[in-house]
Amino acid sequence: MNPSVAPGSVPPGSVPPGSAARPRRAAPLSLEERRASVLAAAVPLLLERGLDVSTRDLATAAGVAEGTLFRVFPDKASLVRAAVGQALDPTDLVEQIGAAHGPDLRRSLTLAIATVLDRGRTVSSLLAVVHQLPRGTEAGADEGRHHHPAHGPVVPGPGGHGPAAHGAGRHPAQAIVEALTALLEPHAAALRQPPAVCARLVVAVALGAARPGAPDPTLPAAALVDLLLDGLLAPSAPHHPETSC
């Protein structure tokens, strides 16, 4: 027994018997981190239920109180518009296309197109939810944004709220075209057209296949790549030079 410690007292620096050290609280999330967390949880519900999903369900999925949800997004309409803006941000898509680079062109292009198709279908579904918003609330989606009929009505523009990675006035699809151009560059000798031209064609076809009303909205990436690389003729079909492009 330590003679310098009085009976019944606790030595300095020790923890009383039966008690545990209090765990430190995690640092609170910043507004941007909370916003990203809410959107990550909300997008799957919006895709599944559209505007039928309640703000209570959205808050529960995000693991926050409903009041916290409204501190991040003032209403459901603003959350839906933010979800579209996030889906249109090509940053992670460009990274995925970069990760698809490889010596096998067909395999690399299939991996890249699969990501473009998946994102295109997500954006189309979210835009459909935007169009369901009560008249007047969807108007805010156009503030600081531009209309691009070819790829959807809501895309960030100069002065808008889209990611800075887009660049002023730069359409999100342009970043995808540039990423695909880099993927095709090592295979330039095997292509009929320059990689940049081929990349624009690939993006146009992939986004077209992902749009609502596409001839086959479930067309897999591998089938799309076969059409792009091999054309419309079946392998056993006779080839007529006068019909070649």
Secondary structure, DSSP 8 states (H G I E B T S, - for coil): --TTS-TT---TT---TT------------HHHHHHHHHHHHHHHHHHHGGGS-HHHHHHHHTS-HHHHHHH-SSHHHHHHHHHHHHH--HHHHHHHHHT--S-HHHHHHHHHHHHHHHHHHHHHHHHHHTTS-TTTGGGGGTTEEEETTTEEEEE-TTSSS-GGG-TT--HHHHHHHHHHHHHGGGGGG-SS-HHHHHHHHHHHHHHHHSTT-S-TT--HHHHHHHHHH-SS-TTS---GGG--
